[in-house]
Amino acid sequence: MKRLFRRLIVAVVSVLAICIVALGALIWYRSWNPFMDDGPFHGTPCDAPPSRSPEQTFAIPNSLLLESYDRANGEAAPVVLLRHTGGRVEWCIRAVAVEGTEVRSVRFNSYRGFPFQRPRVRGTVDWTYGHEGAWWFISRDGILEEYWFSW
């Protein structure tokens, strides 16, 4: 009887440990990857970089700077651009989203670039559905692959 009881305890503890590890992996994955969110978006190209100062400048590896400019009166969406520290602009887009929505601002707060994962910049977006999360996938070479907004 003791032997059966021990096996039962080991089985229950094993199942609980597997559930805890799986839940931890899911929480980690969700915190850095879009899942059932709005996107992917690619933005619309800007005619030229804004002449005003950015509301935020966020440094990412490889001597790159992400600049965000809030949407000004008469503009369709905020501007996000990637600049080399030397000043050259790699790309400049208006951060548009789903048709019929309004994007007011984008801010960046963290970068992750693990060796075997796509680099990503996390931030927040103020848009039609509130103040929510945003994932920006930018390659190590500075190419904007896509961005997503949470809901």
TAKA-V958589 format. One record per backbone hydrogen bond with DSSP energy under -1.0 kcal/mol. CO is the residue of the C=O (numbers start at 1). NH is the residue of the N-H. E is the energy in kcal/mol with one decimal. If there is no record, write none. Layout:
CO_NH_E + CO_NH_E
This chain:
1_5_-2.3 + 2_6_-2.5 + 3_7_-2.1 + 4_8_-2.2 + 5_9_-2.3 + 6_10_-2.7 + 7_11_-2.5 + 8_12_-2.5 + 9_13_-2.8 + 10_14_-2.4 + 11_15_-2.4 + 12_16_-2.4 + 13_17_-2.5 + 14_18_-2.4 + 15_19_-2.3 + 16_20_-2.5 + 17_21_-2.4 + 18_22_-2.6 + 19_23_-2.6 + 20_24_-2.4 + 21_25_-2.4 + 22_26_-2.4 + 23_27_-2.5 + 24_28_-2.5 + 25_29_-2.8 + 26_30_-2.6 + 27_31_-1.9 + 29_32_-1.2 + 38_149_-2.9 + 41_147_-1.8 + 44_94_-3.0 + 56_68_-2.4 + 58_66_-3.3 + 60_64_-1.6 + 63_85_-2.2 + 64_60_-2.7 + 65_83_-3.0 + 66_58_-3.2 + 67_81_-2.3 + 68_55_-1.9 + 68_56_-1.5 + 69_79_-1.8 + 72_75_-2.2 + 78_95_-2.7 + 79_69_-2.9 + 80_93_-2.7 + 81_67_-2.9 + 82_90_-3.1 + 82_91_-1.1 + 83_65_-3.1 + 84_87_-2.8 + 88_84_-3.1 + 91_82_-2.3 + 92_46_-2.2 + 93_80_-2.5 + 94_44_-1.8 + 94_96_-2.2 + 98_101_-1.9 + 102_128_-1.1 + 104_71_-2.5 + 105_126_-2.4 + 107_124_-2.3 + 110_122_-2.6 + 112_120_-2.7 + 114_117_-1.5 + 120_112_-2.6 + 121_136_-2.7 + 122_109_-3.0 + 122_110_-1.7 + 123_134_-1.9 + 124_107_-2.7 + 125_132_-2.5 + 126_104_-3.2 + 126_105_-1.3 + 127_130_-2.7 + 130_127_-2.6 + 132_125_-3.0 + 133_150_-2.9 + 134_123_-2.2 + 135_148_-2.6 + 136_121_-2.9 + 137_145_-2.7 + 137_146_-1.2 + 139_142_-2.0 + 143_139_-2.7 + 146_137_-2.8 + 147_41_-2.8 + 148_135_-2.1 + 149_38_-2.5
